[in-house]
Amino acid sequence: MKVEFTPLSASLVPGCRAFNERLRARTEPPFLLPENAPVNEGAATDAAICLNHYVAVDEGGAVRGGVLLMEQRGWLGKAAIPLVNIQSPLSEGIVDRKFSGVSLQMLKFVYSRSPYAYAVGMGSAENSFPRLLRAAGWSVTPVPFVFSVIDPRRFLKEIGPLRSGSWLTQIQPRSAIRSSGRPPGPKEPMPSGSDVATRSAFRRCATSRPWQPSIPTWSHA
């Protein structure tokens, strides 16, 4: 099925809501398309990072998927290049194989924006999107993010997912003291949630091959 990727606008919001309902009826999707029209930011400039949400619309006007692209300027050697970060890719193909080709068309659309594309935070390399990227010739590699803890006591107190294990309950009081060597000072701020999130955990990273001058031939099972 052929689809066209177009910027999300108010007129497409009802189609996004219908798309989300179809997914909810058949699975528990990891995320959904926006149900309110976002403010797309247009093309990236030398000093800006722009977020633009695109949706896949079929010939009958129905929404079949979508993707959020973070577009910015980067440098390769001394040359400025357009970078595209792929976020929240979603296709109706996850519940209906009739629409499995939407994901492939999404990658072609990304390449039309820029050949310098990448994605991070995809979880396991065996998830559907990393597998699609690998099949399309991308490199999929585990990338460790630096985890910087400023206030160990507060960190161990508030890091909910890690507190679920009995081993952490046993070592928490001792670790909170030994990892810092001294109690935290009154002026040491706790890093924001986004700061911790972007510098922590081990996530999967995929990059396209920007040195290839042309878009490769695509195949999709």
C-alpha positions in Angstrom: 0.0 0.0 0.0 1.4 3.4 -1.0 1.4 6.2 1.6 2.5 9.8 1.6 4.3 11.3 4.6 3.0 14.7 5.4 3.4 17.1 8.3 0.8 16.5 11.0 -1.8 19.2 11.0 -5.2 19.8 12.7 -7.0 18.3 9.7 -5.2 15.0 10.2 -5.8 14.7 14.0 -9.1 12.8 13.5 -7.2 10.3 11.4 -4.6 9.9 14.1 -7.2 9.3 16.7 -8.8 6.6 14.5 -5.4 5.0 13.9 -4.7 4.9 17.7 -8.1 3.3 18.3 -7.3 0.6 15.8 -4.0 -0.2 17.5 -5.5 -0.1 21.0 -8.2 -2.6 19.8 -5.6 -5.2 18.8 -2.5 -4.6 21.0 -0.8 -2.5 23.6 1.3 -0.2 21.5 4.5 1.3 23.1 3.2 4.8 22.2 0.6 6.4 20.0 0.3 9.2 17.5 -0.4 12.7 18.8 -4.1 13.4 19.2 -3.6 17.1 19.2 -1.9 19.0 16.4 1.7 19.9 17.4 3.5 23.0 16.3 5.9 21.7 13.7 9.0 23.8 13.6 10.0 23.7 10.0 13.5 23.3 8.5 16.5 23.3 10.8 18.9 26.3 10.7 22.5 26.6 11.7 21.4 27.5 15.2 18.3 25.5 15.7 17.1 22.0 16.4 13.6 21.4 14.9 11.0 18.8 15.8 8.5 17.8 13.1 5.9 15.1 13.3 4.9 13.4 10.0 2.1 11.0 9.4 1.6 8.3 6.7 -1.6 8.9 4.8 -2.9 6.4 2.3 -4.7 7.1 -1.0 -8.0 7.0 0.8 -7.0 9.6 3.3 -6.6 7.2 6.3 -3.6 7.6 8.6 -1.4 4.4 8.6 1.6 5.5 10.7 3.8 8.3 11.7 7.3 9.4 12.9 8.8 12.3 14.8 12.0 13.7 13.2 14.5 15.9 15.1 16.4 17.8 12.4 19.5 19.7 13.1 22.9 20.8 11.6 26.0 18.7 12.1 29.5 18.5 10.8 31.4 15.9 8.8 35.0 17.0 8.7 34.6 20.7 8.0 31.4 20.4 6.0 28.0 21.2 7.5 25.5 18.4 7.0 21.8 18.0 7.8 21.3 15.4 10.6 18.0 13.6 11.2 17.2 11.7 14.5 14.3 9.2 14.1 11.9 9.2 17.1 8.6 7.4 17.8 8.3 5.4 14.5 4.9 3.8 14.3 3.2 1.7 11.6 -0.2 -0.1 11.4 1.9 -3.0 10.2 2.4 -4.0 13.9 -1.2 -5.2 14.0 -2.0 -5.9 10.3 0.6 -7.3 7.8 -1.3 -5.6 5.0 0.4 -2.4 6.1 3.9 -3.9 6.7 5.3 -1.8 3.8 4.6 1.5 5.7 7.8 1.1 7.7 9.9 0.7 4.6 8.3 3.7 3.0 9.1 5.6 6.3 12.8 4.9 5.9 12.7 6.1 2.3 11.0 9.2 3.5 13.7 9.8 6.1 16.4 9.4 3.5 14.6 12.0 1.4 15.1 14.4 4.3 18.7 13.6 4.7 21.1 10.6 4.2 22.6 11.4 7.6 20.1 9.7 9.8 20.3 7.9 13.1 18.1 6.5 15.9 18.8 5.8 19.6 16.9 4.3 22.6 15.3 1.4 20.7 15.7 -1.1 23.5 16.7 -4.7 22.4 18.2 -5.2 19.0 15.6 -7.8 18.5 12.7 -5.3 18.6 10.9 -4.8 15.3 12.4 -1.4 14.3 16.0 -2.3 14.9 15.5 -5.5 12.9 14.0 -3.4 10.1 17.0 -1.1 10.1 19.4 -4.0 10.1 17.6 -5.6 7.2 17.8 -2.3 5.3 21.6 -2.2 5.7 22.0 0.0 8.8 24.5 -0.7 11.5 22.8 -1.5 14.8 25.2 -1.3 17.8 24.8 -1.2 21.6 26.0 2.1 22.9 26.7 2.7 26.7 25.6 6.1 28.0 27.6 7.7 30.8 25.7 7.5 34.1 26.7 10.5 36.3 25.3 10.5 39.9 25.7 13.8 41.7 23.9 12.9 44.9 24.1 9.2 45.7 21.7 9.2 48.6 19.0 11.0 46.7 19.6 8.9 43.6 19.3 5.6 45.4 16.2 6.8 47.2 14.4 7.9 44.0 15.5 5.5 41.4 12.3 3.4 41.5 13.1 0.7 38.8 16.3 -0.3 40.6 14.7 -0.4 44.1 12.5 -3.3 43.0 15.5 -5.8 43.5 16.2 -7.1 47.0 19.9 -6.8 46.4 19.6 -3.0 46.2 17.6 -2.8 49.4 20.4 -4.5 51.2 23.2 -2.4 49.9 21.4 1.0 49.6 22.3 2.5 53.0 26.0 1.5 52.8 26.3 2.4 49.1 24.8 5.9 49.7 27.7 6.7 52.0 30.6 4.9 50.4 30.0 6.0 46.8 30.4 9.6 47.7 32.8 9.6 50.6 31.0 12.4 52.3 27.4 13.6 52.7 26.1 15.8 49.9 26.5 19.5 50.4 23.4 21.8 50.6 24.2 23.5 47.3 24.6 20.3 45.3 21.5 20.2 43.0 19.8 17.0 41.9 20.1 16.6 38.1 16.9 17.0 36.2 15.0 13.9 35.1 15.9 14.6 31.5 19.6 15.0 32.4 19.7 11.6 34.1 17.7 9.9 31.4 19.9 11.1 28.5 23.1 10.1 30.3 22.1 6.8 31.8 21.4 3.2 30.9 22.5 1.1 27.9 20.6 1.7 24.8 20.7 0.6 21.2 22.0 3.0 18.6 21.5 2.7 14.8 23.1 4.8 12.2 22.7 5.0 8.5 25.8 5.0 6.3 26.2 8.7 5.5 29.2 8.3 3.3 27.2 6.4 0.7 26.3 9.0 -2.0 23.0 7.4 -3.0 20.1 5.7 -1.3 20.6 1.9 -1.3 18.3 -0.6 -2.8 15.6 -1.6 -0.3 14.2 -5.0 0.3 11.5 -6.0 2.7 10.2 -9.4 3.6 
